[in-house]
Amino acid sequence: MTNIEIGDMVKIHRSGLVPYTHWGICVGDDEMVHLSPNNSENELDSLSLCLDPDMQVVPKRQRISGVAHSCSYSADNYLDGELPPRSKADIAEFALSYVKGDRNWKYNLVLRNCEKFAIWCRYRVDNCIGRQAETGIAVVATGGAQLVAGVGALIGHSVIKSKENKKK
């Protein structure tokens, strides 16, 4: 938890009923810029983000330990092998420019989430959706495929039973 440097992507591991990760950018000693709902101190109220598609979030500068609460956190610059990061100073300055300006980040659970914000600040790329979104898409796709297969099996079973009953 202490090996986080300015410019690093900060990953906070949230556990609970629906485990997820929250992301931000380290901008100083135990400080990060992260996305949080407009009317809240932190993203823990983010269930409302899923329920309200018009919810606005704002980048906030807060203490990492305060945002993390009792959850573990670490630096996770997992795209460094694929993408060249900006300089540490540039990353921090860019993230802070969102806090200083009157910019709201139009939140989208898949395409414009907190991980995407951290990726945008560190690498300035718009064509990477991030691990969290990739995992969510895969889960939905797998669940959808399983649902279709299950419904197909039920229909097939019903057709067979119906034909058997007609023969009797």
C-alpha positions in Angstrom: 0.0 0.0 0.0 2.9 2.3 0.4 4.6 1.7 -3.0 2.2 4.0 -4.8 3.9 6.8 -6.7 2.6 10.0 -8.4 1.1 9.1 -11.7 0.2 5.5 -10.7 -3.2 4.1 -11.3 -4.6 3.3 -7.9 -6.8 0.2 -7.6 -9.0 -0.2 -4.5 -10.4 -3.6 -3.9 -14.0 -3.4 -2.8 -15.5 -6.6 -1.3 -19.1 -7.3 -0.2 -22.2 -8.4 -1.9 -21.0 -7.3 -5.3 -17.2 -7.1 -5.3 -15.6 -4.6 -7.6 -12.6 -2.3 -7.9 -12.5 1.5 -7.8 -9.8 3.3 -9.6 -8.0 6.7 -9.5 -4.7 8.4 -10.2 -2.1 9.1 -7.5 -1.4 12.9 -7.5 0.7 13.1 -4.3 1.5 11.6 -0.9 -1.6 9.5 -0.1 -3.7 11.6 -2.5 -5.7 10.6 -5.5 -8.0 12.0 -8.1 -11.0 9.7 -8.6 -14.6 9.8 -9.8 -17.4 10.2 -7.3 -21.1 11.1 -7.6 -21.7 14.8 -7.6 -23.7 14.7 -4.3 -21.5 12.2 -2.4 -18.2 12.1 -0.6 -17.1 8.9 -2.3 -18.0 6.3 -4.9 -19.5 3.9 -2.3 -22.8 5.4 -3.2 -22.2 4.4 -6.8 -25.1 1.9 -6.9 -27.1 5.0 -7.8 -24.8 5.4 -10.8 -26.2 2.1 -12.1 -29.8 3.1 -11.5 -29.6 6.6 -12.8 -28.2 6.9 -16.3 -28.1 10.7 -16.0 -26.1 10.7 -12.8 -23.1 13.1 -13.1 -19.8 12.3 -11.4 -17.0 14.7 -10.6 -13.3 14.1 -10.3 -12.3 14.6 -6.7 -8.9 15.0 -5.0 -9.0 13.0 -1.8 -6.7 11.0 0.5 -6.3 7.4 -0.8 -6.6 6.0 2.6 -9.9 7.9 3.1 -11.4 6.7 -0.1 -10.3 3.2 0.5 -11.7 3.1 4.0 -10.8 -0.3 5.3 -10.3 -1.9 1.8 -6.9 -2.8 0.4 -5.4 -0.8 -2.4 -2.3 -0.9 -4.6 -0.7 0.6 -7.7 -1.8 -1.3 -10.8 -0.4 0.1 -14.1 -1.3 -3.1 -15.9 -1.2 -1.4 -19.4 2.4 -0.2 -19.1 3.6 -3.2 -21.2 1.2 -2.3 -24.0 1.0 1.5 -23.9 3.6 4.2 -23.1 2.5 6.2 -20.0 2.9 9.9 -19.8 5.4 11.4 -17.4 4.5 11.2 -13.7 4.1 15.0 -13.5 2.0 15.2 -16.7 -0.3 12.4 -15.4 -0.8 14.1 -12.1 -1.3 17.6 -13.7 -3.8 16.2 -16.2 -5.8 14.5 -13.5 -5.8 17.6 -11.3 -7.0 19.7 -14.3 -10.3 17.8 -14.1 -10.6 18.7 -10.4 -9.7 22.4 -10.9 -11.9 22.9 -13.9 -15.7 22.7 -13.9 -15.7 19.4 -15.8 -18.1 16.6 -15.1 -17.4 13.1 -16.4 -20.6 11.6 -17.9 -20.5 8.3 -16.2 -21.2 5.0 -18.0 -20.7 1.8 -16.2 -18.9 0.2 -19.2 -17.5 2.9 -21.4 -16.7 5.9 -19.0 -16.2 4.4 -15.6 -13.5 5.2 -13.0 -11.0 2.7 -14.5 -11.4 4.4 -17.9 -10.8 7.8 -16.2 -7.5 6.5 -14.7 -6.5 5.0 -18.1 -7.3 8.3 -19.8 -5.2 10.3 -17.4 -2.2 7.9 -17.5 -2.1 7.0 -21.2 -4.5 9.4 -23.0 -6.0 6.6 -25.1 -9.7 6.2 -25.8 -9.7 2.8 -27.3 -9.2 0.7 -24.2 -12.2 -0.1 -22.1 -10.3 -1.7 -19.2 -10.4 -5.0 -17.3 -13.5 -4.3 -15.3 -15.6 -3.5 -18.4 -14.2 -6.5 -20.3 -15.0 -8.8 -17.4 -18.5 -7.4 -17.1 -19.1 -7.8 -20.9 -17.8 -11.4 -20.7 -20.1 -12.2 -17.7 -23.1 -10.7 -19.5 -22.3 -12.5 -22.8 -21.7 -15.9 -21.0 -24.9 -15.5 -18.9 -26.9 -14.6 -22.0 -25.5 -17.6 -23.9 -26.4 -19.9 -21.0 -29.9 -18.4 -20.8 -30.4 -19.0 -24.6 -29.1 -22.5 -24.3 -31.4 -23.2 -21.3 -34.4 -21.8 -23.0 -33.5 -23.8 -26.1 -33.3 -27.0 -24.1 -36.6 -26.4 -22.5 -38.3 -25.7 -25.8 -36.7 -28.8 -27.3 -37.8 -30.9 -24.4 -41.4 -29.5 -24.7 -41.5 -30.3 -28.4 -40.3 -33.9 -27.8 -42.8 -34.4 -25.0 -45.6 -32.9 -27.2 -44.8 -35.3 -30.1 -44.7 -38.2 -27.7 -48.1 -37.3 -26.3 -49.6 -36.9 -29.8 -48.4 -40.5 -30.7 -50.2 -41.9 -27.7 
